Amino acid sequence: MTWFVVFFMASIDPFAVKTLEFETRNECVDYVNNPSNSSRLAIEVIAKAGFNDDILAVVCLPENDIPDDEETGV
């Protein structure tokens, strides 16, 4: 199963970082919790949401639990 990092934001619909794929949930969580990856994650958020939106949650979800772009409008 493929896992992705998903951001829940205050003003825009949730979005997954589809350029980062993980084999397990733990691998995904370890990536998110590693401070050396913060720049990459920040770039993904800024590219999608800009600088002024609040991050409400960052989660790792399996591919089948991520809504399609058509469903979220993203």
Secondary structure, DSSP 8 states (H G I E B T S, - for coil): --EEEEEEESSS--EEEEEEEESSHHHHHHHHH-GGGHHHHHHHHHHHH-SS--EEEEEEEEGGGS--HHHHT-
